[in-house]
C-alpha cells in the first residue's frame, strides 16, 4: 500500500512539474508575441492607418504572461510539493486570464482595423 501511495505521489508531482514546464515555455513565448504585436501596432499608428488602445492593453497582457512565467519558474524551483502545487495553480489561473485578454485584444484590433475612419477624424 505504501509503495502505491509513493508512486501515485511521484506521478502527481511529475504531472504538476510537466504542467509548470508548459506554462513556463508558453508564457515566455506569449510575452514575445505581445511585444511583437505592440511593435506592429505602433507601425500602423505611425503610418496613420489606425489608432487603438490595443497596444496599451497588450502591454498589460504581456505583464500577465510574464508574471505567469515567473510563477511557474518559481514553482519548478520550489522544493516543497505543496508550494509547487499552489504556485502552479496561481500561474495557471493568470495564464488563462492573459489568454482570454489576448482574445479580447485581438477582437479589438480586428474591429479597429476593419472599421473605416470617420470623415473628419484624425
N, C-alpha and C positions, 0 to 999 in steps of 0.2 A: 504494500500500500504506500509506504513512504517513498519508494522508488518512483511510483507513478506520479505522486504529488510533485516531487522534484522535477521529473521530466515535463509535466504539464507547466510548471512554473518556468522552466527553461524555455519551453516552446512559446509561452506567452511573452516572456522577456525578449526572445528573438523576434517575434512578430512586432512588438512595440518598437524595438530598435529599427526594424525594417521600415515601419511607418515613419519614424523620425528621419531616417535617411531620405525617404521620398519627399517628405515635406521640406527638408533642408535643400535638396537639389532643385526642386521645382520652384520654391520660394526665391532662391537666389537667381534663377533664370528669369522669373517674373519681374524682379527688380530691374533687370536689364531690359526687358520688354517695355516696362513702363517708361524708363528713361529714354529709350529709343523713340517711342511714340511721342513723348513730350518734345523731343527734338524735331520730329516731323511736323508736329502741330505748330511749333514756333516758325518753321519754314513756311508753312501755309499762311500763317498770320502775317509774316513779313512780306509775302507776295501779295497780301491784301485780299485773299480769297475768302477768309472767314476768321471771325474772332469768337473764341469759345472759352468757357470756364473749364473745359475738359483737361487742359494741361495742369491747372491747379489741383483738380480732383485726382489726376493721375499721380501727382507728386505725393499726395496723401496716401494713395493706394500703394505706391512704391514703398512708403514708410511702413505700412501694414505688412507687406510682404517681407520687408527687412526684419521687422520685429518677429514675425513667424519663423524666419530663417534663423535668427539668433536664438530664439527659444528652443527650436528643435536641435540646434547645435549644443546648447546648454544641456538639454535632455540626454543627448548622446554622450556627453562628457560626465554626466551625473553617475555617481557610484551607488546611489540609493535607488532601488527599483520603484519605490513609492514616489520619490521626487521625479524620476524619469517619466512615470505614468502621468503625473499631474502636469508637468511641463509639456508633454506631448499632447495632452488634451487641449491645453491653452493654445499651443501653436497651431493645432488642427482647427480650432474654432476661429482664430484670427485669419488663418489661411482661407477658410471658407468665406468669411466676411469679405476679405480682399478680392476673392474671385467673383463674388456677387457684385462688388463695387466695380470690378473691371467690366462686367457685362453691362451694367448701367452706363458706365462711361462710354463704352463702345456704341451703345444706342444713342447717347447724346452726340457723339462725334458724327455718327451716320446722319442723324437728323440735322445737325448744323451744316454739314457739307451738302446735303441734298436739298435743303430749302434755299431757294434763290434769295439774294439780298433784296430788301425792300428798296424801292426807289427813294433816293434822297438820304439813305442811311450810309454812313461811312464816308 
